[in-house]
């Protein structure tokens, strides 16, 4: 499952990316494009990922919705609006947002760093306290 694909020749996407982003904006009212995934191999699809104004759940913000286009012709293939997906799909996206800390900005990421490093600090200071109690220093004199 985790094998690298064989080295392939660079793939030049024939479709116009700017036109595709404009199509995505116009196809779904209120869709705000945030990112474009461009395929690296022939047969892939261009994925315009973005935000829908109707999405109110904090954990479903960002690039949860997407519109896929054919990389050869630029024709619309499918759209995925996160609010219309199954609970399983929404839960998977929310779990990823929580895991990566993408929903709260830089402040939340620093809180994640603090809590992530806390066990290391607690184990080090706990070991130092234990060593101090187990092996008390003897006074000279």
Secondary structure, 3 states (H helix, E strand, C coil): CCCCCCCCCCCCCCCCHHHHHHHHHHHCCCCEEEEEECCCCCCCEEEEEEECCCCCCHHHCCCCEEEEEECCCCCEEEEECHHHCCHHHHHHHHHHHHHHCCCCHHHHHHHHHHHHHHHHHHHHHHHHHHHHHHCCCCCCC
